[in-house]
Amino acid sequence: LPGGRFDVSIFSAGFRVTPTPDFSWTTNIQHDNVSDELGINSRIRYIITPGNNLFFVFNKALEYNDDRFRSLATETVAKAGLTFRF
């Protein structure tokens, strides 16, 4: 790299809950020691019918500074994916 060599440690954890074949909730959390940022991504997926999906997504970025986390960004998205067959 132009800036030289560096080492980074990344911690990542996640879980998925799928109570029915049509509904799932997935969350991923990631932290690295270089930026000292924590990222959270949580997604709910509902399959209306095969090929037609509804998503709700929540993203959060936090910075660790002075022994506490500070919010950097928050994003909430709703998305519908529909398939038209003809």
FENFENLIN-V795591 format. One record per residue. N is the residue number from 1. RES is the residue in one letter. PHI is phi in radians with two decimals (999 if undefined). OMEGA is omega in degrees with one decimal (* if undefined). BURIAL is + if it has 9 or more other ideal C-beta (glycine too) atoms within 8 Angstrom, else -. Layout:
# FENFENLIN-V795591
n->N res->RES phi->PHI omega->OMEGA burial->BURIAL
n->N res->RES phi->PHI omega->OMEGA burial->BURIAL
This chain:
# FENFENLIN-V795591
n->1 res->L phi->999 omega->-179.8 burial->-
n->2 res->P phi->-1.06 omega->-178.6 burial->-
n->3 res->G phi->-1.45 omega->-179.2 burial->-
n->4 res->G phi->1.81 omega->-177.5 burial->-
n->5 res->R phi->-1.49 omega->175.7 burial->-
n->6 res->F phi->-2.63 omega->177.1 burial->-
n->7 res->D phi->-2.07 omega->178.7 burial->-
n->8 res->V phi->-2.35 omega->174.8 burial->-
n->9 res->S phi->-1.94 omega->-179.2 burial->-
n->10 res->I phi->-2.06 omega->174.3 burial->-
n->11 res->F phi->-1.85 omega->-179.7 burial->-
n->12 res->S phi->-2.45 omega->177.5 burial->-
n->13 res->A phi->-2.53 omega->179.7 burial->-
n->14 res->G phi->-2.77 omega->175.1 burial->-
n->15 res->F phi->-2.61 omega->178.2 burial->-
n->16 res->R phi->-2.35 omega->175.9 burial->-
n->17 res->V phi->-2.07 omega->179.9 burial->-
n->18 res->T phi->-2.27 omega->-176.8 burial->-
n->19 res->P phi->-1.25 omega->176.8 burial->-
n->20 res->T phi->-2.42 omega->177.8 burial->-
n->21 res->P phi->-1.10 omega->-177.5 burial->-
n->22 res->D phi->-1.70 omega->-174.7 burial->-
n->23 res->F phi->-2.33 omega->175.6 burial->+
n->24 res->S phi->-2.53 omega->177.0 burial->-
n->25 res->W phi->-2.29 omega->-177.2 burial->+
n->26 res->T phi->-2.14 omega->177.2 burial->+
n->27 res->T phi->-2.30 omega->176.6 burial->+
n->28 res->N phi->-2.20 omega->178.1 burial->+
n->29 res->I phi->-2.21 omega->-178.2 burial->+
n->30 res->Q phi->-2.45 omega->177.7 burial->+
n->31 res->H phi->-2.42 omega->172.6 burial->+
n->32 res->D phi->-2.25 omega->-174.4 burial->+
n->33 res->N phi->-1.45 omega->-179.8 burial->-
n->34 res->V phi->-1.45 omega->179.8 burial->-
n->35 res->S phi->-1.51 omega->-175.6 burial->-
n->36 res->D phi->0.99 omega->178.1 burial->+
n->37 res->E phi->-1.90 omega->177.1 burial->+
n->38 res->L phi->-2.02 omega->179.0 burial->+
n->39 res->G phi->-2.01 omega->179.4 burial->+
n->40 res->I phi->-2.18 omega->176.3 burial->+
n->41 res->N phi->-2.23 omega->179.7 burial->+
n->42 res->S phi->-2.24 omega->-175.7 burial->+
n->43 res->R phi->-2.35 omega->173.0 burial->+
n->44 res->I phi->-1.90 omega->179.2 burial->+
n->45 res->R phi->-2.16 omega->175.7 burial->+
n->46 res->Y phi->-2.15 omega->178.1 burial->+
n->47 res->I phi->-1.59 omega->-179.5 burial->+
n->48 res->I phi->-1.19 omega->170.8 burial->-
n->49 res->T phi->-2.52 omega->179.3 burial->-
n->50 res->P phi->-0.94 omega->-177.3 burial->-
n->51 res->G phi->1.61 omega->178.7 burial->-
n->52 res->N phi->-2.14 omega->-173.8 burial->+
n->53 res->N phi->-2.15 omega->174.0 burial->+
n->54 res->L phi->-2.16 omega->-178.0 burial->+
n->55 res->F phi->-2.11 omega->168.2 burial->+
n->56 res->F phi->-2.19 omega->-174.5 burial->+
n->57 res->V phi->-2.17 omega->176.6 burial->+
n->58 res->F phi->-2.22 omega->176.8 burial->+
n->59 res->N phi->-2.12 omega->179.4 burial->+
n->60 res->K phi->-2.45 omega->175.3 burial->+
n->61 res->A phi->-2.05 omega->-179.6 burial->+
n->62 res->L phi->-2.21 omega->177.0 burial->+
n->63 res->E phi->-1.96 omega->178.6 burial->+
n->64 res->Y phi->-1.62 omega->-177.5 burial->+
n->65 res->N phi->-2.66 omega->178.9 burial->-
n->66 res->D phi->0.96 omega->176.4 burial->-
n->67 res->D phi->1.09 omega->174.7 burial->-
n->68 res->R phi->-2.72 omega->178.8 burial->-
n->69 res->F phi->-1.62 omega->177.3 burial->-
n->70 res->R phi->-2.14 omega->-178.2 burial->-
n->71 res->S phi->-1.22 omega->176.3 burial->-
n->72 res->L phi->-1.78 omega->-177.6 burial->-
n->73 res->A phi->-2.76 omega->175.3 burial->-
n->74 res->T phi->-2.39 omega->-179.3 burial->-
n->75 res->E phi->-2.44 omega->175.4 burial->-
n->76 res->T phi->-2.23 omega->-175.5 burial->-
n->77 res->V phi->-2.34 omega->170.5 burial->-
n->78 res->A phi->-2.08 omega->-176.2 burial->-
n->79 res->K phi->-2.47 omega->173.6 burial->-
n->80 res->A phi->-2.02 omega->176.2 burial->-
n->81 res->G phi->-1.98 omega->-176.1 burial->-
n->82 res->L phi->-2.07 omega->177.5 burial->-
n->83 res->T phi->-1.97 omega->176.5 burial->-
n->84 res->F phi->-1.88 omega->179.8 burial->-
n->85 res->R phi->-1.93 omega->178.3 burial->-
n->86 res->F phi->-2.54 omega->* burial->-
